[in-house]
Amino acid sequence: MKAIVYSTRICPYCVRAKMLLEKRKIDYIEYKVDENNEMFQQMLELSNGRQSVPQIFIDDKHVGGYDDLVELDMEGGLDSNE
């Protein structure tokens, strides 16, 4: 399982999302969209225009934001990596 997290430098939900992924031993790549406009445009395209961060993708599927990641975890969707 591999994840991509689009985040910003100052974003508490981004920090929490990364902590949850680390807890579940899921490797992730982080793109800070406030530092790279290309990555921001890519995030908009892949997330159907969602501008909020984090935007999280797991195995090329759009999960959504932090709340969506927590919901996926509660449903057991992050357990298959362990």
MITORBA-592787 format. One record per residue (C-alpha): residue number from 1; residue in three letters; y negated, x, z. Coordinates in Angstrom, 1 decimal. Each point is the difference from the previous one (the first is absolute). Layout:
BEGIN
<kemi NUM,"Ala",<Y,X,Z>>
...
//
This chain:
BEGIN
<kemi 1,"Met",<0.0,0.0,0.0>>
<kemi 2,"Lys",<-3.4,1.4,-1.0>>
<kemi 3,"Ala",<-3.4,-1.4,0.7>>
<kemi 4,"Ile",<-3.6,0.4,-1.3>>
<kemi 5,"Val",<-2.9,-0.9,2.3>>
<kemi 6,"Tyr",<-3.5,-0.4,-1.4>>
<kemi 7,"Ser",<-2.4,0.5,2.9>>
<kemi 8,"Thr",<-3.4,1.2,1.1>>
<kemi 9,"Arg",<-1.0,2.7,2.5>>
<kemi 10,"Ile",<-1.1,-2.6,2.6>>
<kemi 11,"Cys",<2.5,-2.8,0.1>>
<kemi 12,"Pro",<1.9,-0.9,3.2>>
<kemi 13,"Tyr",<2.5,-2.2,-1.9>>
<kemi 14,"Cys",<0.7,2.9,-2.4>>
<kemi 15,"Val",<0.9,2.2,3.0>>
<kemi 16,"Arg",<2.3,-2.7,1.4>>
<kemi 17,"Ala",<1.7,-0.5,-3.3>>
<kemi 18,"Lys",<0.7,3.8,-0.3>>
<kemi 19,"Met",<1.3,0.1,3.6>>
<kemi 20,"Leu",<2.4,-2.9,-0.7>>
<kemi 21,"Leu",<1.2,1.7,-3.2>>
<kemi 22,"Glu",<0.5,3.3,2.0>>
<kemi 23,"Lys",<1.9,-1.9,2.7>>
<kemi 24,"Arg",<2.3,-1.4,-2.6>>
<kemi 25,"Lys",<0.4,3.5,-1.5>>
<kemi 26,"Ile",<-1.4,-1.2,-3.4>>
<kemi 27,"Asp",<-1.7,2.8,-2.0>>
<kemi 28,"Tyr",<-3.3,-1.0,-1.4>>
<kemi 29,"Ile",<-2.8,1.3,-2.2>>
<kemi 30,"Glu",<-3.5,-0.8,1.1>>
<kemi 31,"Tyr",<-3.0,-0.4,-2.3>>
<kemi 32,"Lys",<-3.4,-0.2,1.6>>
<kemi 33,"Val",<-1.9,-2.4,-2.3>>
<kemi 34,"Asp",<-3.4,0.7,1.6>>
<kemi 35,"Glu",<0.3,3.6,-1.2>>
<kemi 36,"Asn",<1.5,-0.6,-3.4>>
<kemi 37,"Asn",<-1.4,-2.7,-2.3>>
<kemi 38,"Glu",<2.9,0.4,-2.4>>
<kemi 39,"Met",<2.5,-0.9,2.8>>
<kemi 40,"Phe",<-2.2,-2.9,1.0>>
<kemi 41,"Gln",<0.1,-1.3,-3.6>>
<kemi 42,"Gln",<3.8,0.5,-0.1>>
<kemi 43,"Met",<0.4,-1.9,3.3>>
<kemi 44,"Leu",<-2.1,-2.9,-1.4>>
<kemi 45,"Glu",<2.2,-0.1,-3.1>>
<kemi 46,"Leu",<3.3,0.2,1.8>>
<kemi 47,"Ser",<-0.9,-2.5,2.8>>
<kemi 48,"Asn",<-1.5,-2.6,-2.3>>
<kemi 49,"Gly",<-3.5,0.6,1.1>>
<kemi 50,"Arg",<0.4,0.3,3.7>>
<kemi 51,"Gln",<-2.7,2.2,1.4>>
<kemi 52,"Ser",<1.0,0.2,3.7>>
<kemi 53,"Val",<1.9,2.9,1.4>>
<kemi 54,"Pro",<2.6,0.8,0.6>>
<kemi 55,"Gln",<1.8,-1.1,-3.1>>
<kemi 56,"Ile",<3.7,1.0,0.3>>
<kemi 57,"Phe",<2.7,0.4,-2.6>>
<kemi 58,"Ile",<3.7,0.6,0.8>>
<kemi 59,"Asp",<2.3,1.1,-2.8>>
<kemi 60,"Asp",<-2.7,-1.1,-2.5>>
<kemi 61,"Lys",<-0.2,-3.5,1.4>>
<kemi 62,"His",<-3.3,-1.2,1.4>>
<kemi 63,"Val",<0.4,-0.9,3.7>>
<kemi 64,"Gly",<-3.6,-0.8,0.8>>
<kemi 65,"Gly",<-2.0,1.1,3.0>>
<kemi 66,"Tyr",<0.9,0.9,3.6>>
<kemi 67,"Asp",<0.9,-3.5,1.1>>
<kemi 68,"Asp",<2.3,-0.4,-3.0>>
<kemi 69,"Leu",<1.7,3.3,0.9>>
<kemi 70,"Val",<0.5,-1.1,3.5>>
<kemi 71,"Glu",<1.5,-3.3,-1.2>>
<kemi 72,"Leu",<2.3,1.9,-2.4>>
<kemi 73,"Asp",<1.1,2.1,3.0>>
<kemi 74,"Met",<0.6,-3.0,2.2>>
<kemi 75,"Glu",<2.3,-1.4,-2.7>>
<kemi 76,"Gly",<2.0,3.2,-0.1>>
<kemi 77,"Gly",<-1.4,1.2,-3.3>>
<kemi 78,"Leu",<-0.8,3.5,1.2>>
<kemi 79,"Asp",<3.4,0.6,1.7>>
<kemi 80,"Ser",<2.0,1.0,-3.0>>
<kemi 81,"Asn",<-1.3,3.5,0.1>>
<kemi 82,"Glu",<1.6,0.9,3.4>>
//
